[in-house]
């Protein structure tokens, strides 16, 4: 069993209105030193696989087919064996 921690973020060239809203809210709360905010998604997926390489292949396919929109988003993931 493997645990994948998946991070999905907008590509740097894509406008991030949610990030801008968060930045504005932080400024209004007194955190004026915040320069920028980029919002994204975090997911944890448990995968049954024979080894780390097979788990990485499965998670990569999940990300490219469903979990991330490759036109506007980038993704990365970490995989650890769990009991």
Secondary structure, DSSP 8 states (H G I E B T S, - for coil): -EEEEEEEEE-TTS--HHHHHHHHHHHHTT-TT------EEEEEEEE--SSHHHHHHHHHHHIIIIIS-TTTEEEEEEEEE--
